[in-house]
Amino acid sequence: MLEWDMIYFERPRTVVGLIIGVGFLLYYFVEVAKKPLLACRQGAWNDFLESHLSILEEKYWPTPWCYESRCQTILASLFRFRLPDLKYRREVLQLKDGGQACLDWLDGDDTDEKSPIVLILPGLTGCSQSEYVKGLILSIQGIGIRCVVLNNRGTGGMPLTTTRTYCAANSDDLEAAITHLNATNPKIPIMAIGISLGGLIIGNYLTTRIEKAAQQLVCAAVLSVPWDMIKGLRNMEAPVWNLMLNRYLAYCMCDLANSLSYKLAGNHEWDLNQVVKSRTIREFDSRFTAKQFGFRDAEDYYTSSTLHDKIHTIRVPLLCLNAADDPFQPLHAIPMEAARKSSHVAIIVTARGGHIGFMEGLFPTSSYYSDRLIGQLVRGVFSSLDGMKLIKKEADEHAGKSDYAAKSSKC
């Protein structure tokens, strides 16, 4: 003990540094680096995931110096910024109301017109050149599939041709895109992947076009989806750091709306001058989104967008990845128990990862946990299409029994 006292008095900074370092390592190994949780009903879909996603047996090792949720959320986009712009083949999609969206295709060297298709929906103000979209696409290239990104109205450099844009509670444009892909690629398996807001739009499609969605998609996946928009927005309004992130996203939304002023300004139900002054997401949605899509207010819009109480209606095998520390979605609002009872839905939750972060390794340059997980899922799905049919059949039978039991209990 005397020797340690002498060392401390001779080099106090070194001793304090060692104590802090050891404490940090203990905390990291015990509380940060953990295996993900999988919430899924025991059955064919659960067996498929456990056999094809080896990543589920590994611990997720977040970047040690950047595992805090807001740091993961912000810095992941900065590190992904190094990715070069991808050279897409653009297809303009004409919509029934005169609007336009566009499909940006990235065909691999070993793909042909009979190759499977992965359709990707970006987040809030994202597009096909968003860093997280490019990272995801690059992770699933080279396995003989075609990737296509749906750019929402007014994004991706496309002009806005109507006063209508897009929102989480409306999946009409997604339905038009999927119907178009099925019509122009008959009998070709299609998988849809949504990121954040894109995941909400996919969720809306799956829960409203129940049987049609089951016919058009072989599988779906969503990343960092805010399951309960009401609780998620309340969490994002908590000072200080969450509120700062909230205001940054509101700034991005206002900037996009301002860039589309040639269509959105003028005599409408919304006042664009007030819209672009919004300082929070709720203010923006109150002044613009709710009015544009016919909701009473922002709260009504969030209630309609919410998915946590609707997953029992889904009839497409769906894999969801969330982080327990996502600032957009508190852990208690992720419907883990509902997934364990669901016929088609599986939810994976990592201890860390933030919102569309999931950085890993000491220097997070090209390896991201979410990209690796989705890469394994895509490979598994398209290498086992017959297995996916059996999964759907078993899940549908379970859903039918659940629906029958629910009707019987009401009687």
Phi, psi and chi 1 to 4 in degrees:
 res  aa     phi    psi   chi1   chi2   chi3   chi4
   1 MET       -  -37.1 -170.0   68.3  179.1      -
   2 LEU   -63.0  -39.1 -176.8   60.1      -      -
   3 GLU   -62.7  -40.8  -67.0 -179.3   -0.6      -
   4 TRP   -65.8  -37.5  -79.7  104.8      -      -
   5 ASP   -61.7  -40.0  -70.4  -18.1      -      -
   6 MET   -66.7  -42.4  -68.1  176.7   62.0      -
   7 ILE   -61.9  -41.9  -66.1  173.6      -      -
   8 TYR   -63.7  -44.8  173.9   76.8      -      -
   9 PHE   -70.1  -30.0  -75.2  114.5      -      -
  10 GLU   -78.7  -39.5  -69.7  177.5    2.0      -
  11 ARG  -136.1   68.5  -63.4 -176.5  178.5 -178.9
  12 PRO   -62.6  -38.1   22.2  -33.3      -      -
  13 ARG   -64.6  -38.6  -66.9 -177.4 -180.0  179.1
  14 THR   -64.3  -44.0  -58.9      -      -      -
  15 VAL   -65.0  -45.6  173.2      -      -      -
  16 VAL   -61.8  -41.0  171.1      -      -      -
  17 GLY   -62.4  -40.9      -      -      -      -
  18 LEU   -64.8  -42.2  -74.7  171.9      -      -
  19 ILE   -62.1  -45.2  -67.3  172.3      -      -
  20 ILE   -64.2  -41.8  -67.2  174.2      -      -
  21 GLY   -63.4  -43.4      -      -      -      -
  22 VAL   -65.1  -41.4  170.3      -      -      -
  23 GLY   -62.4  -41.6      -      -      -      -
  24 PHE   -62.5  -44.9  169.2   81.7      -      -
  25 LEU   -63.2  -42.3  -71.7  174.8      -      -
  26 LEU   -61.4  -45.1  -73.8  173.1      -      -
  27 TYR   -62.4  -43.0 -179.1   79.0      -      -
  28 TYR   -62.6  -47.2 -179.0   82.8      -      -
  29 PHE   -71.2  -29.9  -77.6  106.3      -      -
  30 VAL   -90.7  -42.2  174.2      -      -      -
  31 GLU  -108.4  -19.1  -66.0  -65.5  -27.4      -
  32 VAL  -104.1  -55.1  177.2      -      -      -
  33 ALA   -81.3  105.5      -      -      -      -
  34 LYS  -140.4  157.2  -66.0 -176.7  176.0 -178.2
  35 LYS   -71.5  145.2  -72.7  176.9   62.5  174.4
  36 PRO   -71.0  156.1   28.0  -35.6      -      -
  37 LEU   -92.0  138.0  -61.1  175.7      -      -
  38 LEU  -116.9  117.6  172.3   62.2      -      -
  39 ALA  -105.4  108.4      -      -      -      -
  40 CYS  -159.8  139.1 -176.7      -      -      -
  41 ARG   -62.8  140.7  179.3 -177.4   60.4   83.5
  42 GLN   -63.4  123.3  -70.4  -62.2  -41.2      -
  43 GLY   168.7 -162.5      -      -      -      -
  44 ALA   -65.6  -38.7      -      -      -      -
  45 TRP   -67.1  -42.0 -174.3 -144.0      -      -
  46 ASN   -63.3  -43.4 -178.2   85.6      -      -
  47 ASP   -63.5  -39.8  -65.4  -17.9      -      -
  48 PHE   -61.2  -47.4  175.5   89.6      -      -
  49 LEU   -63.6  -42.4  -65.2  173.8      -      -
  50 GLU   -68.2  -28.9  -69.4 -175.3  -15.5      -
  51 SER   -87.4  -25.9   61.4      -      -      -
  52 HIS  -105.1  -18.3  -73.0   84.3      -      -
  53 LEU  -108.5   83.8  -87.7   62.3      -      -
  54 SER   -63.3  -20.9   60.7      -      -      -
  55 ILE   -62.0  -23.2 -165.0  170.4      -      -
  56 LEU   -69.2  -20.1  -63.4  178.7      -      -
  57 GLU   -88.6   -5.3  -64.4  -57.6  -45.1      -
  58 GLU  -100.0  156.1  -52.8  169.4    6.7      -
  59 LYS   -77.3  144.4  -75.7 -173.8  175.8 -178.4
  60 TYR   -88.5  118.1  165.0   41.6      -      -
  61 TRP  -102.7   90.0  -60.7   86.2      -      -
  62 PRO   -62.1  154.5  -17.5   30.6      -      -
  63 THR   -52.3  118.5  -60.3      -      -      -
  64 PRO   -57.4  -37.1  -23.1   33.5      -      -
  65 TRP   -90.4    6.8   50.4  -90.5      -      -
  66 CYS  -152.5   56.5 -177.0      -      -      -
  67 TYR  -101.7   -7.8   58.5   76.5      -      -
  68 GLU   -65.6  144.3 -163.0  -85.5  -25.1      -
  69 SER   -58.9  -48.1   62.6      -      -      -
  70 ARG   -67.0  -35.7  -85.4   68.7   56.8  109.7
  71 CYS   -64.0  -44.5  -69.3      -      -      -
  72 GLN   -58.8  -45.3  -80.6  -93.4   -9.5      -
  73 THR   -61.9  -46.1  -58.8      -      -      -
  74 ILE   -81.3  -48.1  -63.7  168.7      -      -
  75 LEU   -72.8  -25.9  -66.5 -177.6      -      -
  76 ALA   -59.8  -41.2      -      -      -      -
  77 SER   -67.6  -32.8   61.2      -      -      -
  78 LEU   -69.8  -41.1  -63.5  178.3      -      -
  79 PHE   -70.6  -33.4  -79.6  107.1      -      -
  80 ARG   -72.7  -14.2  -72.5 -175.8  174.5  114.4
  81 PHE   -61.4  -19.7 -168.4   71.3      -      -
  82 ARG   -69.9  -16.3   63.8  174.5 -177.6   77.2
  83 LEU   -66.9  133.7  -64.9  172.5      -      -
  84 PRO   -72.2  157.5   28.8  -35.8      -      -
  85 ASP   -63.5  140.1  -76.9   -8.3      -      -
  86 LEU   -90.2  147.5  -60.7  178.8      -      -
  87 LYS   -94.9   99.6  -65.1 -178.7  179.2  179.4
  88 TYR   -92.4  161.0  -65.9  102.1      -      -
  89 ARG  -103.1  117.4  169.4  173.6   57.3   86.1
  90 ARG   -92.2  135.7  174.1  155.1  -70.3 -172.6
  91 GLU  -126.1  120.0  178.9 -177.2    7.7      -
  92 VAL   -82.1  130.6  177.2      -      -      -
  93 LEU  -106.4  113.0 -176.4   63.7      -      -
  94 GLN   -82.9  129.3  -59.6  -68.4  -17.4      -
  95 LEU  -103.3  159.0  -57.8  167.5      -      -
  96 LYS   -59.5  -33.8  -70.2 -178.6  179.8  179.5
  97 ASP   -88.5   10.3   66.1  -13.6      -      -
  98 GLY    93.9   -3.8      -      -      -      -
  99 GLY   -77.4  170.5      -      -      -      -
 100 GLN  -134.9  137.7  -71.5 -177.4  -19.5      -
 101 ALA  -124.8  175.8      -      -      -      -
 102 CYS  -141.3  148.7   70.3      -      -      -
 103 LEU  -109.1  118.5  -63.6  167.7      -      -
 104 ASP  -100.9  116.4  -79.6  -12.4      -      -
 105 TRP   -98.4  137.8  -68.1   84.0      -      -
 106 LEU  -125.3  102.9 -170.0   68.4      -      -
 107 ASP   -92.9  131.6  -55.9  -39.6      -      -
 108 GLY   -76.2  166.0      -      -      -      -
 109 ASP   -65.1  -28.1  -63.7  -27.2      -      -
 110 ASP  -106.5   24.9   56.2  -12.6      -      -
 111 THR  -108.0  157.1   59.1      -      -      -
 112 ASP  -139.4 -175.0   56.0   37.8      -      -
 113 GLU   -68.4   -9.8   60.1 -178.0   14.0      -
 114 LYS  -100.9    3.7  -65.7 -176.3  178.8 -179.8
 115 SER   -73.1  148.1  -61.4      -      -      -
 116 PRO   -59.7  161.8  -21.0   32.4      -      -
 117 ILE  -123.5  135.5  -63.4  171.3      -      -
 118 VAL  -113.1  118.7  171.0      -      -      -
 119 LEU   -99.1  127.4  172.6   64.2      -      -
 120 ILE  -116.1  133.3  -61.4  173.2      -      -
 121 LEU  -112.1  119.9  -85.1   73.1      -      -
 122 PRO   -71.5  177.3  -15.1   29.9      -      -
 123 GLY   -85.1 -155.4      -      -      -      -
 124 LEU   -45.9  -61.2 -169.4   59.8      -      -
 125 THR  -119.7   23.1   58.0      -      -      -
 126 GLY   -80.9  173.2      -      -      -      -
 127 CYS  -154.5 -171.4   65.1      -      -      -
 128 SER   -67.2  -18.5   56.2      -      -      -
 129 GLN   -99.1    6.0  -64.4  -66.3   -3.3      -
 130 SER   -64.5  142.7  -65.8      -      -      -
 131 GLU   -58.5  -43.7  -75.1   72.4   25.2      -
 132 TYR   -68.6  -27.5   55.9   84.7      -      -
 133 VAL   -71.5  -45.8  172.7      -      -      -
 134 LYS   -63.2  -40.7  -67.2 -173.9  -69.2 -174.3
 135 GLY   -62.3  -40.8      -      -      -      -
 136 LEU   -65.8  -44.8 -178.5   60.2      -      -
 137 ILE   -62.3  -44.4  -72.9  176.7      -      -
 138 LEU   -63.9  -27.4  -67.8  173.8      -      -
 139 SER   -75.5  -21.4   72.9      -      -      -
 140 ILE  -113.3    8.5   58.9  179.6      -      -
 141 GLN   -74.8  161.9  -98.6 -164.5  -37.8      -
 142 GLY    83.0   10.3      -      -      -      -
 143 ILE  -117.3   21.3   59.4  172.6      -      -
 144 GLY    75.3   35.7      -      -      -      -
 145 ILE  -124.5  165.6   63.5  167.7      -      -
 146 ARG  -109.1  132.5  -69.6  175.9  -73.7  168.9
 147 CYS  -104.5  137.1  -70.6      -      -      -
 148 VAL  -139.0  134.8   57.9      -      -      -
 149 VAL  -108.3  129.4 -177.0      -      -      -
 150 LEU   -89.4  110.7  173.9   60.8      -      -
 151 ASN   -87.1  121.3  -66.8  -80.1      -      -
 152 ASN   -64.2  164.9  -72.1  -51.7      -      -
 153 ARG   -52.7  131.7  -56.6 -177.0 -171.1 -148.1
 154 GLY    79.0    3.8      -      -      -      -
 155 THR  -113.8  169.2   65.7      -      -      -
 156 GLY    66.7   21.9      -      -      -      -
 157 GLY    82.9    5.3      -      -      -      -
 158 MET   -84.7  136.3  -78.0  -69.7  -67.4      -
 159 PRO   -70.2  148.5   26.4  -34.7      -      -
 160 LEU   -87.3  119.9 -172.8   65.7      -      -
 161 THR  -101.6   -7.1   56.5      -      -      -
 162 THR  -135.3  173.9   66.4      -      -      -
 163 THR   -82.4   -4.1   55.7      -      -      -
 164 ARG   -86.9  136.0  174.4  175.4  164.4  171.7
 165 THR  -110.5 -116.3   56.7      -      -      -
 166 TYR  -155.3  161.1   58.2   94.2      -      -
 167 CYS  -157.1  170.1   77.5      -      -      -
 168 ALA   -68.6  -26.9      -      -      -      -
 169 ALA   -91.6    1.9      -      -      -      -
 170 ASN  -126.1  124.5 -171.4  -71.0      -      -
 171 SER  -119.7   23.5   55.1      -      -      -
 172 ASP   -60.8  -44.1  -68.7  -12.5      -      -
 173 ASP   -67.9  -37.0  -66.3   -7.3      -      -
 174 LEU   -63.5  -43.3  171.3   60.5      -      -
 175 GLU   -59.6  -42.3 -179.5 -178.3   26.0      -
 176 ALA   -62.5  -40.0      -      -      -      -
 177 ALA   -67.1  -44.9      -      -      -      -
 178 ILE   -66.7  -40.3  -66.1  175.7      -      -
 179 THR   -62.0  -41.0  -60.7      -      -      -
 180 HIS   -63.5  -44.3  169.8   75.2      -      -
 181 LEU   -63.2  -40.7  -68.6  176.6      -      -
 182 ASN   -67.0  -37.7  -86.1  -83.2      -      -
 183 ALA   -70.3  -37.3      -      -      -      -
 184 THR   -90.6   -9.7   53.6      -      -      -
 185 ASN  -133.9   64.9  -60.1  -88.9      -      -
 186 PRO   -60.2  137.2   21.1  -31.9      -      -
 187 LYS    66.2   13.9  -61.4 -177.6  179.6  179.8
 188 ILE   -94.5  126.0  -60.4  -60.7      -      -
 189 PRO   -66.3  136.5   22.0  -31.5      -      -
 190 ILE  -125.4  134.4  -60.9  173.7      -      -
 191 MET  -120.6  141.0  176.8  178.9  175.7      -
 192 ALA  -114.5  137.2      -      -      -      -
 193 ILE  -127.7  126.2  -58.8  174.0      -      -
 194 GLY  -119.0  141.4      -      -      -      -
 195 ILE  -116.6  121.1  -54.5  162.9      -      -
 196 SER    55.1 -114.0 -169.2      -      -      -
 197 LEU   -58.6  -36.4  179.8   81.7      -      -
 198 GLY   -61.2  -33.2      -      -      -      -
 199 GLY   -68.5  -36.5      -      -      -      -
 200 LEU   -64.9  -39.7  -78.6  171.6      -      -
 201 ILE   -65.5  -42.3  -65.1  173.7      -      -
 202 ILE   -62.4  -43.2  -75.4 -177.6      -      -
 203 GLY   -60.3  -41.2      -      -      -      -
 204 ASN   -62.0  -40.9  178.1  -82.0      -      -
 205 TYR   -63.5  -45.1  171.6   74.1      -      -
 206 LEU   -66.7  -33.3  -63.6  178.1      -      -
 207 THR   -90.3   -8.2   56.1      -      -      -
 208 THR  -113.6  -30.1   56.8      -      -      -
 209 ARG  -108.5   56.3  -81.3   76.5  163.4 -177.0
 210 ILE   -53.0  -63.7  -58.5  169.6      -      -
 211 GLU   -74.4  -37.5  -62.9  -58.5  -28.8      -
 212 LYS   -62.6  -41.9 -175.1  176.2 -178.1  179.5
 213 ALA   -61.0  -39.5      -      -      -      -
 214 ALA   -64.2  -30.1      -      -      -      -
 215 GLN   -79.6  -28.1  -65.1  171.1    5.3      -
 216 GLN   -96.5  -22.7  -66.4 -172.2  -38.2      -
 217 LEU  -121.4  139.9  -64.4  176.6      -      -
 218 VAL   -85.6  -26.1   65.1      -      -      -
 219 CYS  -167.8  163.6 -175.5      -      -      -
 220 ALA  -146.3  157.7      -      -      -      -
 221 ALA  -145.8  145.8      -      -      -      -
 222 VAL  -132.9  144.6  -65.1      -      -      -
 223 LEU  -120.3  134.7  -53.1  178.0      -      -
 224 SER    50.3   42.9  -64.5      -      -      -
 225 VAL   -81.7  131.9   63.0      -      -      -
 226 PRO   -77.0   98.5  -13.4   29.3      -      -
 227 TRP   -60.9  -45.4  -71.0   96.9      -      -
 228 ASP  -116.1  100.3 -172.0  -29.4      -      -
 229 MET   -63.3  -33.2  -74.0  -79.9  -76.8      -
 230 ILE   -65.9  -50.2  -65.7  174.8      -      -
 231 LYS   -68.8  -35.1  -67.9 -179.8  179.2  178.1
 232 GLY   -62.8  -44.9      -      -      -      -
 233 LEU   -67.9  -36.5 -101.9  -65.4      -      -
 234 ARG   -62.1  -39.6  -72.7  174.1 -175.7  165.5
 235 ASN   -64.8  -37.3 -158.2   54.4      -      -
 236 MET   -74.7  -11.9  -76.6  -66.7  -68.4      -
 237 GLU   -95.9    1.7  -70.0  164.3  -12.5      -
 238 ALA   -77.9  127.9      -      -      -      -
 239 PRO   -73.9  155.2   23.8  -29.1      -      -
 240 VAL  -105.5  -42.2  171.9      -      -      -
 241 TRP   -70.2  -41.6  -59.6  112.2      -      -
 242 ASN   -62.5  -40.6  -77.1   10.6      -      -
 243 LEU   -66.0  -36.5 -176.8   57.8      -      -
 244 MET   -63.8  -41.2  -71.2  177.2   62.5      -
 245 LEU   -66.0  -39.6 -174.2   56.8      -      -
 246 ASN   -56.5  -47.0 -176.7  -32.6      -      -
 247 ARG   -68.7  -32.7  -71.4 -178.1  172.9  175.7
 248 TYR   -65.5  -43.6  170.8   72.7      -      -
 249 LEU   -66.0  -37.9  -68.7  172.3      -      -
 250 ALA   -61.8  -38.7      -      -      -      -
 251 TYR   -61.2  -42.5  166.5   80.5      -      -
 252 CYS   -63.1  -40.5  -66.3      -      -      -
 253 MET   -66.5  -41.6  -64.2  162.1   72.4      -
 254 CYS   -65.7  -38.8  -69.4      -      -      -
 255 ASP   -62.9  -42.3 -172.5   55.6      -      -
 256 LEU   -64.4  -45.4  177.7   60.3      -      -
 257 ALA   -61.1  -40.6      -      -      -      -
 258 ASN   -65.0  -36.7 -167.0   48.2      -      -
 259 SER   -69.0  -17.1   71.7      -      -      -
 260 LEU  -105.7   20.8  -57.3  173.8      -      -
 261 SER   -62.2  -23.9   60.7      -      -      -
 262 TYR   -61.9  -18.3   56.0   87.8      -      -
 263 LYS  -114.3  -30.1  -85.0  -67.8 -179.5 -176.0
 264 LEU   -90.4  -18.2  -60.6  179.5      -      -
 265 ALA   -79.7  160.3      -      -      -      -
 266 GLY   114.8 -160.3      -      -      -      -
 267 ASN   -86.5   91.3 -174.0   21.2      -      -
 268 HIS  -131.4  178.9  -56.9  -65.0      -      -
 269 GLU   -66.9  -21.1  -68.1 -173.2   22.6      -
 270 TRP  -108.2  156.2   58.4   87.1      -      -
 271 ASP  -107.1  105.5 -178.8  -10.6      -      -
 272 LEU   -60.7  -32.0 -171.1   62.9      -      -
 273 ASN   -60.6  -37.3  -68.5  -34.1      -      -
 274 GLN   -78.1  -36.3  -70.3  -61.5  -47.6      -
 275 VAL   -58.0  -47.9  169.9      -      -      -
 276 VAL   -74.8   -3.9  -62.7      -      -      -
 277 LYS   -95.1    0.6  -66.4  178.0 -178.1  177.5
 278 SER   -60.7  135.7  -58.3      -      -      -
 279 ARG  -105.6  -12.5  -62.0 -170.3   64.4 -165.2
 280 THR  -134.3  164.8   65.6      -      -      -
 281 ILE   -61.6  -40.8  -64.4  173.6      -      -
 282 ARG   -63.2  -42.1 -172.1 -177.9  -63.6  -86.5
 283 GLU   -61.3  -43.6  -77.0 -174.4   -0.4      -
 284 PHE   -62.1  -46.9 -177.5   91.1      -      -
 285 ASP   -66.7  -33.4  -72.1  -26.3      -      -
 286 SER   -68.1  -41.5  -63.5      -      -      -
 287 ARG   -84.0  -21.6  -63.8  171.3  179.5  177.1
 288 PHE  -130.4  -64.9 -178.9   68.7      -      -
 289 THR   -57.6  -49.4  -47.7      -      -      -
 290 ALA   -61.6  -42.4      -      -      -      -
 291 LYS   -69.3  -38.1  -67.3 -178.0  177.9 -179.2
 292 GLN   -67.9  -35.5 -169.8 -177.6   48.7      -
 293 PHE  -105.8   13.1  -74.6   89.5      -      -
 294 GLY    80.0   23.6      -      -      -      -
 295 PHE   -90.8  154.9  -64.2  103.5      -      -
 296 ARG   -62.1  -44.7  -67.6 -169.2  -54.2  -86.5
 297 ASP  -162.1 -174.5   49.6   28.9      -      -
 298 ALA   -62.8  -38.5      -      -      -      -
 299 GLU   -63.1  -39.0 -161.2   80.5   -1.2      -
 300 ASP   -64.9  -40.3 -174.8   33.2      -      -
 301 TYR   -62.9  -44.9  164.4   50.8      -      -
 302 TYR   -65.3  -38.3  -61.0  147.8      -      -
 303 THR   -62.7  -41.7  -60.2      -      -      -
 304 SER   -68.3  -30.9 -179.0      -      -      -
 305 SER   -79.6  -19.6  -55.5      -      -      -
 306 THR   -63.8  141.2  -75.0      -      -      -
 307 LEU  -114.9  -18.2  -62.2  174.8      -      -
 308 HIS   -60.8  -25.1   73.6  -76.6      -      -
 309 ASP  -105.0   14.8   55.9   -9.5      -      -
 310 LYS  -124.1    0.7  -56.5  170.5 -173.2  173.2
 311 ILE   -68.6  -16.7   65.4  175.0      -      -
 312 HIS   -68.4  -14.2   62.1  -78.7      -      -
 313 THR   -89.4  -10.6   64.3      -      -      -
 314 ILE   -73.2  135.9  -66.0  173.8      -      -
 315 ARG  -124.1   20.5  -64.4  -64.7 -179.2  -94.4
 316 VAL  -120.3  131.3  174.7      -      -      -
 317 PRO   -52.6  120.1  -27.3   36.3      -      -
 318 LEU  -127.6  128.6  173.6   65.8      -      -
 319 LEU  -112.3  132.5 -179.2   65.1      -      -
 320 CYS  -124.6  132.8  -39.7      -      -      -
 321 LEU  -116.4  122.3  173.8   63.2      -      -
 322 ASN  -131.1  155.6  -75.5   90.1      -      -
 323 ALA  -103.2  140.3      -      -      -      -
 324 ALA   -64.7  -21.7      -      -      -      -
 325 ASP  -106.0   19.5   64.9  -12.1      -      -
 326 ASP   -61.1  120.0 -171.4  -24.3      -      -
 327 PRO   -65.1  -18.5   21.3  -32.4      -      -
 328 PHE   -83.9  -14.0  -74.9   77.0      -      -
 329 GLN  -150.6  103.2 -172.9   62.8   86.8      -
 330 PRO   -62.6  148.9   20.6  -31.2      -      -
 331 LEU   -55.9  -40.3  176.6   59.8      -      -
 332 HIS   -67.7  -13.0   66.9  -92.5      -      -
 333 ALA   -94.7   -3.3      -      -      -      -
 334 ILE   -80.7  124.8  -60.3  175.2      -      -
 335 PRO   -79.2   66.1   30.4  -35.3      -      -
 336 MET   -63.0  -45.6  -58.8  -73.0  -77.8      -
 337 GLU   -66.8  -38.3 -166.1   56.9   37.8      -
 338 ALA   -63.7  -36.3      -      -      -      -
 339 ALA   -66.3  -36.4      -      -      -      -
 340 ARG   -65.9  -21.3  -66.1 -173.4  179.7  100.5
 341 LYS  -101.6  -12.4  -62.0  176.5 -178.0  177.6
 342 SER   -71.3  151.8  168.1      -      -      -
 343 SER   -78.8  -33.2   56.3      -      -      -
 344 HIS  -124.0   -8.2  -66.0   73.4      -      -
 345 VAL  -105.7  135.3  178.2      -      -      -
 346 ALA  -127.5  136.9      -      -      -      -
 347 ILE  -121.3  128.7  -60.9  177.7      -      -
 348 ILE  -108.7  129.8  -64.8  172.2      -      -
 349 VAL  -125.2  123.3  177.7      -      -      -
 350 THR   -95.3  154.4   57.2      -      -      -
 351 ALA   -66.2  -33.1      -      -      -      -
 352 ARG  -132.9  175.2  -54.0  -77.2  173.1  157.1
 353 GLY   139.9  -19.5      -      -      -      -
 354 GLY    63.7 -151.6      -      -      -      -
 355 HIS  -107.6  111.7 -171.8   73.7      -      -
 356 ILE    53.8   35.1  -35.1  177.2      -      -
 357 GLY   -97.3  -88.0      -      -      -      -
 358 PHE    57.0   35.9  -61.2  103.3      -      -
 359 MET   -69.2  147.8  -67.8 -169.2  -63.0      -
 360 GLU  -145.0  163.3   60.9 -177.9   -8.2      -
 361 GLY    82.0  165.5      -      -      -      -
 362 LEU   -68.6  -39.9 -167.8   57.8      -      -
 363 PHE  -122.6   95.0  -58.7  104.4      -      -
 364 PRO   -75.1   82.8   28.4  -33.7      -      -
 365 THR   -97.8  -52.6   53.6      -      -      -
 366 SER  -127.2  -11.2   58.3      -      -      -
 367 SER  -103.4  119.7  177.5      -      -      -
 368 TYR  -128.7  134.3  -70.9   79.9      -      -
 369 TYR   -56.6  -45.2 -177.1   87.1      -      -
 370 SER   -62.3  -39.3   53.1      -      -      -
 371 ASP   -66.8  -40.3  -64.2  -18.8      -      -
 372 ARG   -65.9  -41.1  -71.3 -161.1  -61.4  121.0
 373 LEU   -63.9  -47.2 -174.4  145.3      -      -
 374 ILE   -66.0  -36.1  -66.5  -61.2      -      -
 375 GLY   -59.1  -43.9      -      -      -      -
 376 GLN   -65.8  -38.3  -70.5 -174.2    9.5      -
 377 LEU   -64.3  -47.5  176.1   65.8      -      -
 378 VAL   -61.1  -44.0  171.5      -      -      -
 379 ARG   -61.4  -43.1  -73.3  175.5  174.4   82.5
 380 GLY   -64.5  -43.3      -      -      -      -
 381 VAL   -63.9  -49.4  167.5      -      -      -
 382 PHE   -82.6   -9.7  -69.6  127.2      -      -
 383 SER   -94.6   -5.9   65.1      -      -      -
 384 SER  -137.1   52.4  -51.4      -      -      -
 385 LEU   -64.0  -35.9  -71.3  172.3      -      -
 386 ASP   -64.7  -38.1  -71.1  -22.2      -      -
 387 GLY   -64.8  -35.9      -      -      -      -
 388 MET   -65.5  -34.4  -67.4  -56.3  -60.8      -
 389 LYS   -64.5  -41.1  -68.2  178.5 -178.7  177.7
 390 LEU   -66.7  -37.4  -65.6  175.3      -      -
 391 ILE   -62.1  -45.8  -70.5  169.6      -      -
 392 LYS   -61.3  -42.9  -88.3 -167.8  172.6 -175.9
 393 LYS   -62.5  -47.2 -178.8 -179.9  178.0 -178.8
 394 GLU   -65.0  -41.3 -170.6 -114.6   45.1      -
 395 ALA   -66.6  -39.8      -      -      -      -
 396 ASP   -62.9  -40.0  -72.0  -18.7      -      -
 397 GLU   -63.8  -41.4  -69.6  173.4   -8.4      -
 398 HIS   -65.3  -40.8  178.8   79.3      -      -
 399 ALA   -63.7  -39.8      -      -      -      -
 400 GLY   -62.1  -41.7      -      -      -      -
 401 LYS   -65.2  -39.6  -67.6  176.6 -177.8  177.3
 402 SER   -65.8  -41.7  -61.6      -      -      -
 403 ASP   -64.3  -40.8  -69.3  -17.5      -      -
 404 TYR   -63.7  -42.7  178.0   78.1      -      -
 405 ALA   -64.6  -38.4      -      -      -      -
 406 ALA   -65.8  -41.8      -      -      -      -
 407 LYS   -66.3  -38.9  -68.9  178.4 -179.1  177.6
 408 SER   -65.1  -38.7  -61.7      -      -      -
 409 SER   -66.8  -31.8   63.5      -      -      -
 410 LYS   -70.8  -34.3  -70.3 -178.9 -179.6  178.6
 411 CYS   -69.5      -  -65.9      -      -      -
